[in-house]
Amino acid sequence: MEDFIIIGGGIAGISAAARLSGHGSCRVLEREAHLAYHSSGRSAALYEENYGSPSTIALAKAGRADWEDVLAGVLSPRGFMLLCLRGEETQFEADRQHMGLTEISMAEAEARVPILNTRNVLRAACSTTAQDIDTDLMLQRFAKLLRSNGGVIETDQCVQAIEKISNGWRVTCQEQTFTARQLINAAGAWGDEIAALAGLAPLGLTPMRRSVARLAAPGGHDPSAWPMLF
């Protein structure tokens, strides 16, 4: 019997497992053939402490020490620019103040991002603290920490049944059964499905397809140094 079974191999599951592996035996069960197949691998991957809801901001700030410790080298400078289109002035100002952004002139904004249409973009504000996240490196760091503590990662494991037993939980996949004292549901958008198997009420999570459109920069521009645009 394991101390912990973690269902889900995205960033939530793999980081939780890495930390828990210092307190007992851990096994991660991931439905896909590799880690971070869904949302964790299809993210814009930007770290900005002041972006999001108050709870998101609090979590981002609380986790800052990890970026300088376990995740050293995972972040690299990016910055982001908040743009105000015609009719968005009120929301722009609210967002600018909420995130503590510095407003810049349109001439400076156009110098940073030459393809801006300054006839439609009325104002701009920027952050220099936003950073790119190397998501693959981040995941591998946590996976390495987990394995160094004796943890196990099992891919291609579709959970089909969960049963509460006297001293913990029994989790059945296609051909294997695992037991653990503690069970962590890190299945992301599929969290309700896992909860239902364990006899728990759903929260209302719905899996949605996440897509990215990749386009060549117009006019032969090199966008590698441009900020993220909102």
C-alpha positions in Angstrom: 0.0 0.0 0.0 1.2 3.5 -0.9 1.0 6.5 1.3 -0.4 8.6 -1.5 -2.0 8.1 -4.9 -2.3 11.2 -7.1 -4.7 10.9 -10.0 -3.6 13.3 -12.8 -0.2 14.1 -14.2 -0.6 17.8 -15.0 1.3 20.5 -13.1 -1.0 20.2 -10.1 -0.6 16.5 -9.8 3.1 16.2 -10.5 4.0 19.1 -8.2 1.8 17.8 -5.4 3.3 14.4 -5.8 6.8 15.8 -5.7 6.2 17.6 -2.4 4.3 14.7 -0.9 7.1 12.2 -1.8 9.1 13.7 1.0 6.5 12.5 3.5 5.8 9.0 2.2 5.5 6.7 -0.8 3.8 8.2 -3.9 2.3 7.0 -7.1 1.0 9.2 -9.9 -1.7 7.8 -12.2 -2.0 9.6 -15.6 -4.6 8.6 -18.1 -2.7 9.8 -21.2 0.6 8.5 -22.6 2.6 11.3 -21.2 2.4 14.0 -18.5 0.7 17.4 -19.1 -1.2 16.4 -22.2 -4.1 18.7 -21.6 -4.2 22.2 -20.0 -0.8 22.1 -18.5 0.8 21.5 -21.9 -1.5 24.0 -23.8 -1.0 27.1 -21.7 0.4 30.5 -22.7 2.8 29.8 -19.8 3.3 33.2 -18.4 4.2 33.9 -14.7 2.9 37.3 -13.5 2.3 37.7 -9.8 -0.4 40.4 -10.2 -2.6 38.8 -12.9 -5.9 37.1 -12.1 -8.3 36.9 -9.2 -7.2 37.7 -5.6 -6.9 34.1 -4.8 -4.8 33.4 -7.9 -2.5 36.4 -7.1 -2.1 35.1 -3.5 -1.1 31.7 -4.7 1.3 33.1 -7.3 3.1 35.2 -4.6 3.1 32.3 -2.1 4.8 30.1 -4.7 7.5 32.6 -5.6 10.2 30.9 -3.5 9.8 27.7 -5.6 10.9 29.5 -8.8 14.1 30.5 -7.1 14.7 27.1 -5.5 13.5 23.9 -7.2 12.5 25.7 -10.4 15.6 27.9 -10.9 16.1 28.6 -14.6 12.5 27.8 -15.5 11.6 31.5 -15.9 12.9 33.9 -18.5 12.1 37.6 -19.2 9.0 38.4 -21.3 6.9 41.2 -19.9 3.4 41.9 -21.1 1.4 44.8 -22.5 -2.2 45.6 -21.8 -3.9 47.3 -24.8 -7.0 49.5 -24.8 -9.3 49.4 -27.8 -11.9 52.0 -28.5 -14.8 51.6 -26.0 -12.6 49.6 -23.5 -11.4 52.7 -21.5 -13.2 51.9 -18.3 -12.1 48.2 -18.2 -8.6 49.1 -19.2 -8.1 51.6 -16.4 -9.6 49.1 -13.9 -7.2 46.3 -15.1 -4.2 48.7 -15.2 -4.8 49.7 -11.6 -5.6 46.1 -10.4 -2.3 44.8 -11.9 -0.2 47.8 -11.0 0.8 48.5 -14.6 2.7 51.5 -15.9 1.0 53.3 -18.7 3.3 54.1 -21.7 2.9 56.4 -24.7 1.5 54.9 -27.9 4.8 55.8 -29.6 6.7 53.6 -27.0 4.1 50.9 -27.4 4.5 50.9 -31.2 8.3 50.9 -30.8 8.1 47.7 -28.7 5.5 46.0 -31.0 5.7 47.5 -34.5 2.6 45.9 -35.9 0.2 47.7 -33.5 -2.7 49.4 -35.2 -2.6 52.7 -33.4 -5.8 53.9 -35.0 -7.7 51.3 -33.0 -5.4 50.9 -29.9 -5.8 54.0 -27.8 -3.7 53.3 -24.7 -1.2 50.8 -23.5 0.3 49.8 -20.2 3.1 47.4 -19.5 4.6 45.1 -16.9 8.3 44.2 -16.9 7.9 41.5 -14.3 6.0 38.9 -16.4 8.2 35.9 -17.4 7.9 33.0 -19.7 7.7 29.5 -18.1 9.5 26.6 -19.7 6.7 24.2 -18.9 8.5 21.0 -20.0 11.5 21.9 -17.7 9.1 22.7 -14.9 7.3 19.4 -15.1 10.6 17.4 -15.4 12.0 19.1 -12.4 9.1 18.0 -10.3 9.1 14.5 -11.8 12.8 14.2 -11.0 12.2 15.3 -7.4 9.4 12.7 -7.1 11.5 9.9 -8.5 14.5 10.8 -6.4 12.3 10.3 -3.4 11.2 6.8 -4.7 7.9 8.0 -6.2 6.4 6.3 -9.3 4.7 7.8 -12.4 2.3 5.5 -14.2 1.0 6.7 -17.6 -1.7 5.1 -19.7 -3.7 4.4 -16.5 -7.4 5.2 -16.9 -9.1 5.1 -13.5 -12.2 3.0 -13.8 -13.2 2.5 -10.2 -12.5 3.9 -6.7 -13.4 2.2 -3.5 -13.1 3.4 0.1 -11.5 0.6 2.2 -10.9 0.4 5.9 -7.4 1.9 5.8 -7.5 4.0 2.7 -8.5 3.8 -0.9 -8.5 1.2 -3.7 -8.1 2.5 -7.3 -8.7 0.2 -10.2 -7.4 1.0 -13.7 -7.6 -1.2 -16.8 -5.5 -4.1 -15.6 -4.1 -3.0 -12.3 -5.3 -2.2 -8.8 -3.5 0.2 -6.5 -4.1 1.0 -2.8 -3.1 4.0 -0.8 -3.8 5.6 2.6 -4.5 9.0 1.0 -6.0 9.8 -2.4 -5.5 13.2 -4.2 -7.7 14.1 -7.1 -5.6 16.3 -9.5 -7.6 15.3 -12.6 -8.2 19.0 -13.6 -11.2 19.4 -15.8 -12.0 15.7 -15.3 -12.0 16.2 -11.5 -15.7 15.6 -11.2 -15.5 12.3 -13.0 -12.9 11.1 -10.5 -14.9 12.5 -7.6 -18.0 10.6 -8.8 -16.1 7.4 -8.8 -15.2 8.0 -5.2 -18.8 8.7 -4.3 -18.3 12.5 -3.9 -20.6 15.3 -5.1 -19.5 17.1 -8.3 -18.4 20.7 -8.3 -19.5 21.5 -11.8 -16.3 21.1 -13.7 -16.6 20.6 -17.5 -13.8 19.5 -19.8 -13.4 21.9 -22.8 -11.1 21.7 -25.8 -8.2 24.1 -25.6 -6.8 25.2 -28.9 -4.0 27.5 -30.1 -3.6 29.2 -33.4 0.0 29.7 -34.6 0.5 32.4 -37.2 3.7 33.7 -38.8 4.4 37.3 -37.8 3.4 39.7 -40.5 6.0 41.6 -42.5 8.9 39.3 -41.6 9.1 40.7 -38.1 10.8 38.7 -35.4 8.4 38.6 -32.4 10.7 36.7 -30.0 11.4 39.8 -27.9 7.8 41.2 -28.0 5.8 41.2 -24.7 2.7 39.1 -24.3 -0.2 41.2 -25.4 -3.6 41.4 -23.6 
